[in-house]
Amino acid sequence: MANHPLKAKADKLIANLQRRNSPLNISDLRTFADELVKFQFDEIKSGYTDVLNLQLKLSKDVDTLKKFHNFMPSGYVVIDKEGTIQHINTTMCEMLGINKGYARRHHFTEFLLMENVNKFMKYVGYIIQNRLNVSFETEMMGHNKKFFYANLKCAPEFEKMGEEYCTIVIQDVTNKKNQEKELLTSIENLNQLILEKTQELEYEHTIRLQVEGELQSTITRLSALIENLDVGVLLEDNNQKVSIVNQKFLTYFKMDVIKINNLFQVPAKEIWETIQYMVVDTEEFIPKINSIIFERTPIRHQSIIFKDGRTFDRDYIPINIENNQFLNLWLFRDITYSLK
C-alpha cells in the first residue's frame, strides 16, 4: 500500500490533525474510512481467490498422485503388524483378482502359500521391530487361482498415535523366474543329450565332430536364451576358456566396449583378473574362483561387494560331460537395490 492513493490521503489527514489551528473535516474522514474499508475488502477478496485457486491446484495434484498410485506398474499394500491389509492399490487388486473392499477385511497371508506364512510374519515383525527395509521373493496365489512369483520390498511405517505398519511394494517376477528355470532345464537337457550321444557313438574323429556340431547348435540356442536373461552369464569350457558370455555380464563389469565374439576362447582368467580390482576383497577374489572350480560344488546366492557400492549375487553350476569334459557356469545378479 506504500504507493496507494489512500496513503497520500492518510498522510494529509494526519498532517491536518497535527496542526493545532486546523479544523477537523469529518466529511473527509468518513470518505477516507469508507475507501479504506473498500480497499481492505478488495484485498481480502483477492487473497481468498488466491487461496481457492491454490486449493483447486492442490486438489488436482492429489487426484493425479492418487491415479498414479492406483495404476502404477507395481502393487502396493500396507499391513499392520498382525498382517491385516489396511490399504491396497488397484494394481495389487488386479494381481490378486480381488476388489479393495474384500482386501481390507482380510489377512495378507491369505495370498501366500501355507509353507511361507510363518516365514513372512517373522519378516514383518523383524522389519517393524528393527525399522529396516527388507527385500525378498516368495510365491503368491490370487483368488483367480493365478500363481506367480513376487518380489516384495518391505519398509516400516509409524504413525503419530503409535500404530505400526509395514508397507510393501510388490512386483511380479514370474517371467524372470521362468527364464532362470528354462536356462537350468536347458543345461540339464544338454548334459543328457551329450551323455546319450557319447554312449551311442564310437570315439572316432568323424563321430566326435557330429557330437560337437550338435553341441554347438545347442549352445547357439542357449546363447539366444542367455542373452535375454536379466542375469550376467559366463560359461567356461574344459580348458577354462570363454565358451559363452552375454551382454549383461559385460555391462555389469564395465566391459561394454568389448564385442562378445572377441571373447570367445579367451582364457577366463583374464576376465577374472579384470574384475578382481573392482571388488572390495581384491586379494581373495582369484583364489576363491580357483577353489570353487577345484571343489566343483554348486554354489547359490554368494554375495560379492564391489568398491563402487554395488552388491552381486553369484551362482556357480558345475557341468560334467562324458569323456572328462568339465564346464563351469557362472551367474551374476545385481542385488544392490534389493538390499536397501
C-alpha positions in Angstrom: 0.0 0.0 0.0 3.1 2.2 0.0 2.2 4.0 -3.3 -1.6 3.7 -3.0 -3.7 6.9 -3.2 -5.1 6.1 0.3 -1.6 6.5 1.7 -1.5 10.1 0.5 -4.9 10.9 1.9 -4.0 9.4 5.3 -0.8 11.4 5.4 -2.8 14.6 4.7 -5.4 13.9 7.4 -2.7 13.2 9.9 -0.9 16.4 9.0 -4.1 18.4 9.4 -4.7 16.8 12.9 -1.2 17.8 13.9 -1.9 21.5 13.2 -3.5 23.0 16.3 -5.5 25.6 14.4 -6.6 23.3 11.6 -10.3 22.3 11.9 -11.1 18.5 11.6 -13.0 17.8 8.4 -15.5 15.0 9.4 -16.6 14.5 5.8 -13.1 13.8 4.6 -12.5 11.5 7.5 -15.7 9.5 6.7 -14.8 9.3 3.0 -11.3 8.1 3.8 -12.8 5.4 6.2 -15.2 4.2 3.5 -12.4 4.0 1.0 -10.2 2.2 3.5 -12.9 -0.4 4.2 -13.4 -1.0 0.5 -9.7 -1.4 0.0 -9.4 -3.9 2.8 -12.4 -5.8 1.5 -10.9 -6.0 -2.0 -7.6 -7.2 -0.6 -9.4 -9.9 1.4 -11.4 -11.0 -1.6 -8.2 -11.2 -3.7 -6.4 -13.2 -1.1 -9.4 -15.6 -0.8 -9.5 -16.1 -4.5 -5.8 -16.9 -4.5 -6.4 -19.5 -1.7 -9.2 -21.1 -3.7 -7.1 -21.3 -6.8 -4.3 -22.9 -4.7 -6.7 -25.4 -3.2 -8.0 -26.3 -6.6 -4.5 -26.8 -7.9 -3.6 -29.0 -4.9 -6.7 -31.0 -5.3 -5.8 -31.7 -8.9 -2.3 -32.7 -7.9 -3.6 -35.0 -5.3 -6.0 -36.6 -7.8 -3.1 -37.1 -10.2 -1.0 -38.7 -7.5 -3.9 -41.0 -6.5 -4.3 -42.2 -10.1 -0.6 -42.8 -10.4 -0.6 -44.7 -7.0 -3.5 -46.8 -8.0 -2.3 -47.7 -11.5 1.5 -47.7 -11.2 3.1 -50.9 -12.6 3.8 -52.3 -9.1 1.4 -53.5 -6.4 1.3 -51.5 -3.2 0.0 -52.8 0.2 0.0 -51.5 3.7 -0.5 -54.1 6.5 -0.5 -53.8 10.3 1.8 -55.9 12.5 -0.8 -58.7 12.5 -0.7 -58.9 8.7 -4.2 -57.4 8.1 -4.5 -55.3 5.0 -5.0 -51.6 5.7 -4.5 -50.2 2.3 -4.1 -51.6 -1.2 -3.8 -50.1 -4.7 -5.7 -51.1 -7.9 -2.7 -52.8 -9.5 -2.3 -55.2 -6.5 -6.0 -55.9 -6.5 -5.8 -56.9 -10.2 -2.7 -59.1 -9.5 -4.7 -61.0 -6.7 -8.1 -61.0 -8.6 -9.9 -59.2 -5.7 -11.5 -55.8 -5.1 -10.5 -53.2 -2.4 -13.5 -53.9 -0.2 -12.6 -57.5 0.0 -8.9 -56.8 0.6 -9.4 -54.5 3.6 -11.2 -57.2 5.5 -8.6 -60.0 5.0 -5.1 -61.0 6.0 -2.3 -60.6 3.5 -1.1 -64.2 4.3 -4.3 -65.4 2.6 -2.5 -64.9 -0.7 0.7 -66.7 0.3 1.4 -70.4 0.2 0.9 -72.1 3.5 4.5 -73.1 3.9 5.6 -69.4 3.5 3.2 -67.8 6.0 5.3 -68.2 9.2 8.4 -67.0 7.4 6.6 -63.9 6.1 5.2 -62.9 9.5 8.7 -63.3 11.0 9.9 -60.8 8.3 7.1 -58.4 9.2 8.0 -58.5 12.9 11.7 -58.1 12.2 11.1 -55.1 9.8 8.9 -53.2 12.3 11.0 -54.0 15.4 14.3 -53.1 13.8 13.0 -50.4 11.5 14.8 -51.8 8.5 13.9 -52.2 4.8 13.9 -55.8 3.6 13.5 -57.3 0.1 12.8 -61.0 -0.7 11.0 -63.2 -3.2 8.1 -65.6 -2.5 5.3 -67.5 -4.2 1.8 -66.0 -4.2 -1.6 -67.1 -5.3 -4.6 -64.8 -6.0 -8.3 -65.6 -5.8 -8.2 -66.0 -9.6 -6.1 -69.1 -9.0 -3.2 -67.4 -10.7 0.1 -68.5 -9.3 3.1 -66.1 -9.6 6.5 -65.3 -8.1 6.7 -61.9 -6.4 9.5 -59.7 -5.3 8.5 -57.9 -2.1 10.2 -54.7 -1.0 9.1 -54.0 2.6 9.6 -51.0 4.8 8.3 -50.0 8.3 5.8 -47.1 8.8 4.9 -45.5 12.0 2.1 -43.0 12.8 1.8 -40.3 15.5 -0.7 -42.3 17.5 1.8 -45.2 17.9 0.4 -47.5 15.2 2.9 -49.7 13.5 2.6 -50.8 9.9 4.6 -52.4 7.1 4.4 -51.0 3.5 5.1 -53.5 0.7 5.8 -52.8 -3.0 5.2 -55.9 -5.0 6.5 -56.8 -8.5 5.6 -59.9 -10.5 8.9 -61.6 -11.3 7.4 -64.8 -12.8 8.9 -64.3 -16.2 12.4 -63.8 -14.7 12.0 -67.0 -12.6 10.7 -69.0 -15.6 13.7 -67.8 -17.7 16.1 -69.0 -15.0 14.3 -72.3 -14.8 14.4 -72.6 -18.5 18.1 -72.0 -18.5 18.8 -74.7 -15.9 16.5 -77.1 -17.7 18.3 -76.5 -21.0 21.6 -77.1 -19.3 20.3 -80.4 -17.9 18.9 -81.4 -21.3 22.3 -80.5 -22.8 24.0 -82.8 -20.3 21.6 -85.6 -21.0 22.0 -85.1 -24.8 25.7 -85.3 -24.6 25.6 -88.4 -22.3 23.3 -90.2 -24.7 25.3 -89.3 -27.8 28.5 -90.3 -26.1 27.1 -93.7 -25.1 25.8 -94.4 -28.7 28.8 -93.2 -30.7 32.3 -94.5 -31.1 35.3 -92.4 -30.2 36.2 -91.8 -33.9 37.1 -88.4 -35.1 34.2 -88.1 -37.6 31.6 -89.2 -35.0 33.0 -86.8 -32.5 32.7 -83.9 -35.0 29.0 -84.8 -35.2 28.6 -84.6 -31.5 30.5 -81.3 -31.3 28.2 -79.9 -34.1 25.1 -80.8 -32.1 26.7 -79.3 -29.0 27.5 -76.1 -30.8 23.9 -75.9 -32.2 22.6 -76.3 -28.7 25.0 -73.7 -27.3 23.8 -71.3 -30.1 20.2 -71.8 -29.0 21.3 -71.4 -25.3 23.2 -68.2 -26.2 20.0 -66.6 -27.6 18.2 -67.5 -24.4 21.1 -66.4 -22.2 21.3 -63.0 -24.0 17.8 -62.1 -22.9 18.2 -63.1 -19.3 18.3 -60.5 -16.5 21.5 -62.1 -15.2 25.1 -61.9 -16.2 26.3 -65.3 -17.6 29.7 -66.7 -18.3 30.3 -70.3 -19.4 33.9 -71.8 -19.3 34.8 -74.8 -21.4 37.0 -77.7 -20.2 40.1 -75.6 -20.6 38.7 -72.7 -18.6 38.3 -70.6 -21.7 35.2 -68.5 -22.5 32.6 -70.5 -24.3 29.5 -68.3 -23.7 29.2 -64.7 -22.3 26.2 -62.4 -22.6 25.9 -58.6 -22.9 24.5 -58.3 -19.3 27.8 -59.7 -17.9 29.8 -57.2 -19.9 27.6 -54.3 -18.8 27.8 -55.4 -15.1 31.6 -55.4 -15.1 32.1 -52.3 -17.4 33.3 -54.3 -20.5 30.8 -52.8 -22.9 33.4 -51.8 -25.4 34.4 -55.4 -25.9 32.5 -57.3 -28.6 31.1 -60.7 -27.3 32.6 -62.6 -30.3 36.1 -61.2 -29.4 35.9 -63.0 -26.0 35.3 -66.5 -27.5 38.1 -68.9 -26.4 39.8 -66.1 -24.3 41.2 -67.5 -21.1 38.5 -66.8 -18.4 41.4 -65.9 -16.0 41.9 -62.7 -17.9 38.3 -61.7 -17.3 38.5 -62.6 -13.6 41.7 -60.6 -13.3 39.9 -57.5 -14.7 37.0 -57.9 -12.3 39.4 -58.6 -9.4 40.3 -54.9 -9.0 36.6 -53.9 -8.9 35.8 -55.9 -5.8 36.4 -55.0 -2.1 38.1 -58.3 -1.3 40.6 -58.0 -4.1 43.3 -60.4 -2.8 40.8 -63.3 -2.2 38.8 -63.0 -5.4 41.0 -65.1 -7.7 41.9 -67.7 -5.1 38.2 -68.1 -4.3 37.4 -68.6 -8.0 40.1 -71.3 -8.2 38.9 -73.0 -5.0 35.3 -73.1 -6.3 36.4 -74.7 -9.7 38.6 -77.2 -7.9 35.8 -78.3 -5.5 33.1 -78.3 -8.2 30.3 -77.9 -5.7 27.3 -75.9 -6.8 27.0 -72.5 -5.1 23.9 -70.4 -4.7 23.5 -66.7 -3.6 27.1 -65.9 -2.7 27.4 -62.2 -2.2 30.2 -60.2 -3.7 30.7 -56.5 -2.7 32.2 -54.1 -5.2 34.2 -50.9 -4.5 31.6 -48.7 -6.2 29.0 -49.8 -3.7 27.2 -52.5 -5.8 26.5 -56.0 -4.4 26.2 -59.0 -6.7 24.6 -62.4 -6.1 26.9 -65.2 -7.6 25.8 -68.7 -8.5 28.2 -71.4 -9.7 27.0 -74.6 -11.5 29.5 -77.3 -12.5 28.6 -79.2 -15.7 30.0 -82.6 -16.1 30.1 -84.1 -19.6 31.1 -87.6 -20.6 34.7 -88.2 -21.6 36.1 -86.0 -18.9 34.6 -82.7 -20.1 34.0 -80.3 -17.2 32.3 -76.9 -17.8 31.9 -74.0 -15.4 28.7 -71.9 -15.4 28.7 -68.6 -13.6 25.6 -66.5 -13.0 25.7 -62.9 -11.5 22.7 -60.8 -10.4 22.9 -57.2 -9.2 21.1 -57.2 -5.8 22.2 -53.7 -4.7 18.8 -52.1 -4.6 17.0 -55.1 -3.1 19.3 -54.7 0.0 18.5 -51.0 0.6 
